[in-house]
Amino acid sequence: MSNHILFVFEGIKTEQNITDSLSKYFIQDADKTLIRASYGFNIYRLYEKLYLDSDQDLLELLKIEISKKTKISVHDQALLDLEGSESISDIYLFFDYDCHCTNANDEKLSKMLALFNDSMAHGLLCISYPMVESIKHQTDNNPIQKLHSISELTNYKSYVNQSGNANVRYQNWALYDLNIWSEIINVNLHRANLLVEERLRLPSRPLEQEAIFNAQLAQHIPSEQIAIISSFPLMLHQYYGKKLFERI
C-alpha cells in the first residue's frame, strides 16, 4: 500500500526545520505518513549518481547514501526502514538552483527536471531559486517580482537576513503560522506565474518545474540574474491543486 509521502532535501537542517512548520498545516492526510531525509549534496551530485545510471532505483540510492552518514537522524532512519518504493505514493525532491557551486550546469539540471517531473512516478524535482532561503525573501504580502544578481549569490543568505531586504516576520520559519504560510504561498505563486505566464496573478493550474526553469533561462539567466521563487509553495500547489486555496 502506498501510504508514505517522501521529501528529499539537499540540506541537513534548514529544509527539515521549514518542514517542521509546514507539516503543522499541510500534508496531514490521515492515511499518509510524511517521511523526510537529507541527501546532503547538491542536485548535480544526484545527477552524477542517478541520471548516468538509469536503472538505479531512487529509494535504494538514497538508502545507500544516507547509510554512509556518521550520524543517522530519526528522519533518516524512517527512510532506511521503508521496505520498498511501492510503499511511497509521492516523492518530492527539494534542491537549490545553486548556480554558484563548482559543478553547476544548466544542461544537467534541465535533464534532471525532465526525469523527475512526476511526484507519483520517479519523483518531482522542486527547485528553489536561488536557494532555500528564498522562502524569506519578501517584505510583505504584495506579490512583486524580485531579482538577484547571480554574481552575488555567494552572499545571498546574509543579504536576505539584512534589514530592509525581507520582513522580520518571515525570518524565523519556526514561528510561521498559517497566516504567514498563506502570504508566502500567495507571493511565490504570483511570482512564478508572472515568470511563466507573464501575468501577475495566481496560476490557474500548478506550474511545471521545467516551465519555470526554461523561463529563468530565457528571461533572466542570460543577464546574470535570477527571479526569486521558493519551491515549497509550488510543491503544495502541485499536491493540492485548487484545493490549496481552500486551506489558506
Backbone torsions as a table, in degrees:
resi	resn	phi	psi	omega
1	MET	NA	134.1	-179.0
2	SER	-85.8	86.3	-174.3
3	ASN	-117.0	20.2	178.0
4	HIS	-127.3	143.7	169.6
5	ILE	-111.4	128.5	-175.1
6	LEU	-108.8	124.0	170.5
7	PHE	-104.5	127.9	176.3
8	VAL	-116.0	126.1	-175.6
9	PHE	-112.6	151.6	172.9
10	GLU	-75.8	-45.7	-176.0
11	GLY	-88.8	171.1	-176.9
12	ILE	-94.3	-38.4	-172.3
13	LYS	-114.1	-50.2	-169.4
14	THR	-57.8	-52.8	-178.7
15	GLU	-63.8	-36.5	177.1
16	GLN	-62.1	-43.6	-179.0
17	ASN	-66.2	-39.8	176.8
18	ILE	-62.8	-41.2	-179.1
19	THR	-69.1	-29.1	173.2
20	ASP	-55.7	-42.8	179.0
21	SER	-74.1	-48.1	-177.7
22	LEU	-56.5	-41.7	-174.8
23	SER	-72.1	-8.4	173.7
24	LYS	-72.6	-25.2	-172.6
25	TYR	-121.5	-17.3	-176.6
26	PHE	-136.8	167.1	179.4
27	ILE	53.6	52.3	-178.5
28	GLN	-116.9	28.6	-178.2
29	ASP	-59.4	134.4	-176.1
30	ALA	-62.1	-30.4	-176.3
31	ASP	-98.7	9.9	-178.6
32	LYS	-124.1	146.0	174.3
33	THR	-119.0	129.2	179.5
34	LEU	-84.9	120.9	175.7
35	ILE	-109.4	133.6	-179.9
36	ARG	-137.1	139.0	-177.9
37	ALA	-145.0	150.1	-179.7
38	SER	-98.2	121.0	177.2
39	TYR	-70.6	-38.8	173.6
40	GLY	89.4	-1.9	178.6
41	PHE	-134.7	165.4	-179.3
42	ASN	-76.5	172.7	-173.6
43	ILE	-62.0	-27.9	-176.7
44	TYR	-74.8	-28.5	173.6
45	ARG	-67.8	-39.8	176.9
46	LEU	-63.7	-39.1	177.0
47	TYR	-56.3	-48.1	-178.2
48	GLU	-61.5	-36.4	-177.1
49	LYS	-78.4	-38.2	-167.8
50	LEU	-108.3	-47.1	-175.5
51	TYR	-65.5	-34.3	-178.9
52	LEU	-78.1	-8.3	175.6
53	ASP	-131.0	85.3	-172.8
54	SER	-64.8	-16.2	179.6
55	ASP	-87.2	-6.8	-177.9
56	GLN	-71.5	129.2	176.7
57	ASP	-80.7	130.8	-175.9
58	LEU	-59.4	-46.9	-178.5
59	LEU	-61.7	-42.7	179.8
60	GLU	-66.1	-38.0	176.5
61	LEU	-62.4	-44.5	179.3
62	LEU	-62.3	-41.0	178.6
63	LYS	-61.6	-42.5	-179.9
64	ILE	-62.4	-47.5	-177.2
65	GLU	-68.0	-42.1	-178.0
66	ILE	-69.4	-35.0	179.6
67	SER	-66.2	-15.8	178.4
68	LYS	-79.8	-13.3	-177.5
69	LYS	-65.2	146.1	176.8
70	THR	-75.0	-25.3	178.4
71	LYS	-129.6	116.9	-179.9
72	ILE	-95.5	120.8	179.5
73	SER	-78.9	169.5	176.6
74	VAL	-60.1	-41.1	179.7
75	HIS	-66.8	-41.0	177.3
76	ASP	-60.8	-42.0	-177.9
77	GLN	-64.5	-35.6	178.1
78	ALA	-61.4	-37.2	176.5
79	LEU	-70.0	-42.8	179.9
80	LEU	-61.0	-28.1	-177.9
81	ASP	-81.1	-11.7	178.0
82	LEU	-64.2	135.9	-175.1
83	GLU	-80.3	-30.6	-178.9
84	GLY	-174.8	166.7	-176.7
85	SER	-63.2	-23.2	-178.3
86	GLU	-67.1	-14.7	178.9
87	SER	-86.2	-1.6	-176.6
88	ILE	-108.8	126.6	179.1
89	SER	-89.2	-36.7	-177.6
90	ASP	-140.5	141.3	175.9
91	ILE	-125.9	128.4	175.8
92	TYR	-123.7	127.6	-179.8
93	LEU	-110.5	116.6	-176.7
94	PHE	-102.2	116.5	-179.7
95	PHE	-137.7	159.8	176.9
96	ASP	-87.8	150.6	171.6
97	TYR	-61.8	-44.8	166.3
98	ASP	52.8	44.5	-175.2
99	CYS	-71.5	-4.4	179.1
100	HIS	-93.8	-4.7	-178.5
101	CYS	-79.2	161.0	-168.7
102	THR	-66.0	-29.7	-177.9
103	ASN	-107.2	23.1	177.9
104	ALA	-66.8	141.1	-177.3
105	ASN	-160.1	115.8	-177.5
106	ASP	-64.5	-33.5	179.3
107	GLU	-65.8	-42.0	177.5
108	LYS	-62.6	-44.2	-178.7
109	LEU	-63.4	-38.7	177.8
110	SER	-60.0	-41.5	178.8
111	LYS	-67.7	-38.4	178.7
112	MET	-65.4	-40.9	178.6
113	LEU	-65.0	-34.0	177.1
114	ALA	-69.7	-34.2	179.8
115	LEU	-76.4	-48.1	-177.6
116	PHE	-98.9	77.1	-175.4
117	ASN	-123.1	12.0	-177.8
118	ASP	-149.5	115.3	-176.9
119	SER	-63.1	-24.9	-177.1
120	MET	-96.2	3.9	176.6
121	ALA	-117.2	-108.8	179.2
122	HIS	-71.5	-22.1	-174.2
123	GLY	122.8	160.0	178.9
124	LEU	-112.4	120.6	178.4
125	LEU	-82.5	121.4	-178.0
126	CYS	-114.0	115.3	-173.6
127	ILE	-102.9	131.2	170.1
128	SER	-93.5	133.1	179.1
129	TYR	-111.9	118.8	-3.3
130	PRO	-86.9	-18.4	-178.5
131	MET	-157.9	177.7	-171.1
132	VAL	-58.8	-29.6	-179.5
133	GLU	-65.0	-8.2	177.5
134	SER	-61.9	-18.4	178.7
135	ILE	-63.7	-22.8	178.6
136	LYS	-86.8	-15.0	-162.8
137	HIS	-83.7	71.3	172.2
138	GLN	-156.3	150.5	-178.2
139	THR	-98.5	-21.3	179.2
140	ASP	-164.3	-162.4	-178.5
141	ASN	-90.0	9.2	178.7
142	ASN	-81.0	115.9	-171.6
143	PRO	-81.0	70.3	177.1
144	ILE	-94.5	150.5	177.8
145	GLN	-71.2	140.6	174.3
146	LYS	-126.1	133.1	177.1
147	LEU	-116.2	153.0	177.4
148	HIS	-138.1	142.5	-179.3
149	SER	-68.4	130.2	179.0
150	ILE	-63.9	-33.8	-178.9
151	SER	-67.6	-15.3	-177.9
152	GLU	-110.9	17.2	-176.0
153	LEU	-71.7	-22.1	179.1
154	THR	-63.3	-22.9	179.2
155	ASN	-106.9	16.1	-173.6
156	TYR	-62.5	-41.3	-178.1
157	LYS	-59.0	-46.9	179.8
158	SER	-69.1	-33.4	178.2
159	TYR	-61.1	-46.2	-178.5
160	VAL	-64.4	-30.6	-178.4
161	ASN	-82.0	-9.5	-179.3
162	GLN	-75.7	144.6	179.2
163	SER	-59.1	134.3	178.3
164	GLY	98.4	-23.6	-179.4
165	ASN	-89.6	-23.9	177.5
166	ALA	-154.6	142.8	179.0
167	ASN	-67.9	140.7	-178.3
168	VAL	-60.0	-22.7	-178.2
169	ARG	-67.0	-19.4	179.6
170	TYR	-101.5	0.3	-172.6
171	GLN	-75.7	-36.8	-175.1
172	ASN	-108.3	100.6	-176.3
173	TRP	-67.4	-18.0	176.2
174	ALA	-66.0	-21.8	-178.5
175	LEU	-100.2	4.8	178.8
176	TYR	-63.9	125.7	171.0
177	ASP	-107.0	-175.2	-176.6
178	LEU	-63.6	-34.4	178.7
179	ASN	-63.7	-43.0	179.2
180	ILE	-66.7	-42.9	177.0
181	TRP	-59.4	-39.4	179.2
182	SER	-61.4	-40.8	178.9
183	GLU	-66.9	-42.6	179.6
184	ILE	-64.1	-43.3	178.0
185	ILE	-62.8	-46.9	-179.0
186	ASN	-58.3	-49.8	-176.4
187	VAL	-65.5	-45.8	-175.2
188	ASN	-72.3	-33.9	176.2
189	LEU	-69.6	-37.2	173.6
190	HIS	-61.6	-46.7	-179.2
191	ARG	-59.9	-44.5	-178.7
192	ALA	-65.9	-39.8	179.9
193	ASN	-67.9	-36.6	176.1
194	LEU	-62.4	-40.7	-179.5
195	LEU	-65.2	-45.6	-173.5
196	VAL	-86.6	-46.6	-174.1
197	GLU	-101.5	-6.9	-179.0
198	GLU	61.2	34.2	175.9
199	ARG	-135.5	126.7	-178.3
200	LEU	-85.8	77.9	176.9
201	ARG	-154.0	170.2	177.8
202	LEU	-66.4	140.4	179.3
203	PRO	-68.0	144.1	180.0
204	SER	-78.2	-14.8	179.5
205	ARG	-150.2	160.6	176.6
206	PRO	-59.2	134.3	-178.9
207	LEU	-85.0	139.5	179.9
208	GLU	-73.9	138.9	179.1
209	GLN	-61.8	-37.1	177.8
210	GLU	-62.3	-39.2	-179.4
211	ALA	-65.5	-38.7	178.4
212	ILE	-65.0	-46.3	180.0
213	PHE	-63.7	-43.7	179.9
214	ASN	-63.2	-35.6	177.4
215	ALA	-68.7	-38.3	174.9
216	GLN	-60.7	-44.6	179.9
217	LEU	-62.2	-39.0	-176.0
218	ALA	-78.5	-37.1	-169.3
219	GLN	-101.5	-33.7	-168.1
220	HIS	-124.8	-42.1	-175.1
221	ILE	-59.7	-38.4	177.8
222	PRO	-59.8	-27.5	178.0
223	SER	-97.0	17.8	175.6
224	GLU	62.7	39.6	175.4
225	GLN	-132.6	164.7	176.9
226	ILE	-138.9	137.1	175.9
227	ALA	-81.5	130.3	-175.2
228	ILE	-75.7	121.0	178.5
229	ILE	-148.3	131.0	175.9
230	SER	-89.8	142.9	-177.4
231	SER	-78.2	-24.9	-173.2
232	PHE	-64.7	-46.1	176.0
233	PRO	-60.6	-36.9	179.0
234	LEU	-65.5	-40.0	177.7
235	MET	-63.1	-43.8	-179.4
236	LEU	-63.5	-38.8	178.3
237	HIS	-66.4	-38.5	177.8
238	GLN	-65.0	-39.4	-176.3
239	TYR	-72.6	-45.4	-174.3
240	TYR	-95.6	-23.3	-172.4
241	GLY	65.1	-143.7	-178.5
242	LYS	-62.9	-22.7	-179.5
243	LYS	-66.0	-16.9	177.2
244	LEU	-58.2	-39.8	-175.7
245	PHE	-71.5	-19.4	174.7
246	GLU	-76.4	-23.0	-177.5
247	ARG	-86.6	-17.3	-177.0
248	ILE	-115.8	NA	NA
